[in-house]
Amino acid sequence: MTKIITISDLEKIIAQHGMQAFYLDLLTFLKEDFSRWKSFHKIPRVAAHVPNGIIELMPIWDDRYFSYKYVNGHPNNTASGHLTVVAFGAFVDIKTGYPLLLSEMTLLTGIRTAATSALASHYLARKEAETFGIIGTGAQSEFQVLAHQAVRKIKTVKYFDIDPHAMKRFKKTMEKTGLDLVACSSAEETVKGCDIITVATAAAGHHEILQDAWVKPGMHINDIGGDSPGKTELSLDTVKRAKVFIEFLPQTQFEGEIQRLTPEERSQYIHGELWELVTNEKNGRTSHEEITLFDSVGFALEDYSILRLVLNLSKRYQIGTNLPLIPELTDPKNLISLLGGHHTG
Ligand SMILES: NC(=O)c1ccc[n+]([C@@H]2O[C@H](COP(=O)([O-])OP(=O)(O)OC[C@H]3O[C@@H](n4cnc5c(N)ncnc54)[C@H](O)[C@@H]3O)[C@@H](O)[C@H]2O)c1
């Protein structure tokens, strides 16, 4: 039997476990898995560039489990009432190749992306960071704030979107958190005084959502919207000025903010990969003034970690439905018996 986790199952799991506890456990799972970086078989995701966006498959495996996620990115989708990013995925037992879990991953992508940003902020943002800025208050935005509450004592959240409706929704959802919410009328106003900034816009093309002149010493930037070829959000000057961490060079070199660097510049400006912060092989922030950047495109290991957590919690709380997706046969060679004798019609 394969465990199926739907959106309402996930809602039940989070209601039972608590959102902050879920984030804290996910941060632990991410740290565990990133610290085992070398035991994973890693490949850049497979991307189909389609007329309105991108469709990707993201596999990864170690000696126990294989996981993959199907995910898209369609920047114009919201105009027709569709999400920009939707996803589902599987967690598979390596020994038999049988899927243990099939799960919704649209929500899980929002949660794991935010937790990974928060993990980077944990190593890169100033310890006393308390003002968080978000540019682009779309589907990913609230998750980013909630995840950061697990790693820093956030007091103030400044936010901006070119879509007033998205700003209203963000305010309404986040009011319940008790955080000091500051609606801004521009990206520049948002950035002013922020310790940590997440940039999460979705437009294709090379944009300077965050202009270099606004980036002040001591800031930490999580860039999540520059995540596919031809799609960036920062000034190249900022990339060159910051201490840059990425997830996985073979993938990020084509997808991240660093896609505009030459191979020589990459070795000059990229400080390391996230796993090297987790294992202490590289230093994170070493001074108050440093500008740090996590150039995130989303990597398969983050999906592996959250699927591992969901499988674990679904067993603990007995949530989800076991469905016969895989045949159970007394004679494994007698596959045709599943047709119940209707094979001659
Ligand atoms: N790195 C990762 O792991 C990861 C994971 C998920 C999504 N993403 C990326 O994050 C981005 C946001 O995803 P989403 O699901 O929130 O998309 P979304 O479409 O729901 O939200 C994007 C928001 O950005 C706003 N926006 C666009 N241009 C802007 C500008 N110039 N200034 C301010 N706001 C602007 C839009 O109005 C919209 O509200 C996408 O590019 C997506 O591909 C990355």
The ligand as an SDF file (V2000), in Angstrom:
LIG
                    3D

 44 48  0  0  0  0  0  0  0  0999 V2000
   13.7660   29.0670   -4.8330 N   0  0  0  0  0  0  0  0  0  0  0  0
   12.7870   28.2350   -4.6130 C   0  0  0  0  0  0  0  0  0  0  0  0
   12.9790   27.1770   -4.0380 O   0  0  0  0  0  0  0  0  0  0  0  0
   11.4000   28.6120   -5.0320 C   0  0  0  0  0  0  0  0  0  0  0  0
   10.3060   27.8540   -4.6030 C   0  0  0  0  0  0  0  0  0  0  0  0
    9.0190   28.2920   -4.9400 C   0  0  0  0  0  0  0  0  0  0  0  0
    8.8580   29.4070   -5.7430 C   0  0  0  0  0  0  0  0  0  0  0  0
    9.9630   30.0760   -6.1670 N   0  0  0  0  0  0  0  0  0  0  0  0
    9.8330   31.2800   -7.0010 C   0  0  0  0  0  0  0  0  0  0  0  0
    9.4090   32.3360   -6.1520 O   0  0  0  0  0  0  0  0  0  0  0  0
    8.6940   33.3020   -6.9230 C   0  0  0  0  0  0  0  0  0  0  0  0
    7.3990   33.6420   -6.2390 C   0  0  0  0  0  0  0  0  0  0  0  0
    6.5630   32.5100   -6.2600 O   0  0  0  0  0  0  0  0  0  0  0  0
    5.0430   32.6080   -5.8020 P   0  0  0  0  0  0  0  0  0  0  0  0
    4.5170   31.2340   -5.7980 O   0  0  0  0  0  0  0  0  0  0  0  0
    4.9420   33.4400   -4.5640 O   0  0  0  0  0  0  0  0  0  0  0  0
    4.4630   33.4440   -7.0400 O   0  0  0  0  0  0  0  0  0  0  0  0
    3.1800   34.3920   -7.0730 P   0  0  0  0  0  0  0  0  0  0  0  0
    2.8870   34.6390   -8.4980 O   0  0  0  0  0  0  0  0  0  0  0  0
    2.1060   33.8540   -6.2020 O   0  0  0  0  0  0  0  0  0  0  0  0
    3.7150   35.7440   -6.3790 O   0  0  0  0  0  0  0  0  0  0  0  0
    4.6440   36.5990   -6.9640 C   0  0  0  0  0  0  0  0  0  0  0  0
    4.2790   38.0120   -6.5390 C   0  0  0  0  0  0  0  0  0  0  0  0
    5.2910   38.9120   -6.9910 O   0  0  0  0  0  0  0  0  0  0  0  0
    4.6410   40.1260   -7.3080 C   0  0  0  0  0  0  0  0  0  0  0  0
    5.5230   40.9360   -8.1590 N   0  0  0  0  0  0  0  0  0  0  0  0
    5.8590   40.7750   -9.4610 C   0  0  0  0  0  0  0  0  0  0  0  0
    6.6970   41.7510   -9.8620 N   0  0  0  0  0  0  0  0  0  0  0  0
    6.9110   42.5310   -8.7650 C   0  0  0  0  0  0  0  0  0  0  0  0
    7.6980   43.6880   -8.5230 C   0  0  0  0  0  0  0  0  0  0  0  0
    8.4060   44.2510   -9.4960 N   0  0  0  0  0  0  0  0  0  0  0  0
    7.7020   44.2240   -7.2850 N   0  0  0  0  0  0  0  0  0  0  0  0
    6.9620   43.6810   -6.2910 C   0  0  0  0  0  0  0  0  0  0  0  0
    6.1840   42.5780   -6.4510 N   0  0  0  0  0  0  0  0  0  0  0  0
    6.1730   42.0190   -7.6890 C   0  0  0  0  0  0  0  0  0  0  0  0
    3.3740   39.6820   -8.0330 C   0  0  0  0  0  0  0  0  0  0  0  0
    2.4050   40.6940   -8.0700 O   0  0  0  0  0  0  0  0  0  0  0  0
    2.9560   38.4960   -7.1460 C   0  0  0  0  0  0  0  0  0  0  0  0
    2.0580   38.8900   -6.1170 O   0  0  0  0  0  0  0  0  0  0  0  0
    8.5140   32.6760   -8.3000 C   0  0  0  0  0  0  0  0  0  0  0  0
    9.4850   33.2190   -9.1580 O   0  0  0  0  0  0  0  0  0  0  0  0
    8.7850   31.1950   -8.0880 C   0  0  0  0  0  0  0  0  0  0  0  0
    9.2770   30.5700   -9.2490 O   0  0  0  0  0  0  0  0  0  0  0  0
   11.2120   29.7020   -5.8430 C   0  0  0  0  0  0  0  0  0  0  0  0
  1  2  1  0
  2  3  2  0
  2  4  1  0
  4  5  1  0
  4 44  2  0
  5  6  2  0
  6  7  1  0
  7  8  2  0
  8  9  1  0
  8 44  1  0
  9 10  1  0
  9 42  1  0
 10 11  1  0
 11 12  1  0
 11 40  1  0
 12 13  1  0
 13 14  1  0
 14 15  2  0
 14 16  1  0
 14 17  1  0
 17 18  1  0
 18 19  2  0
 18 20  1  0
 18 21  1  0
 21 22  1  0
 22 23  1  0
 23 24  1  0
 23 38  1  0
 24 25  1  0
 25 26  1  0
 25 36  1  0
 26 27  1  0
 26 35  1  0
 27 28  2  0
 28 29  1  0
 29 30  1  0
 29 35  2  0
 30 31  1  0
 30 32  2  0
 32 33  1  0
 33 34  2  0
 34 35  1  0
 36 37  1  0
 36 38  1  0
 38 39  1  0
 40 41  1  0
 40 42  1  0
 42 43  1  0
M  CHG  2   8   1  16  -1
M  END
$$$$
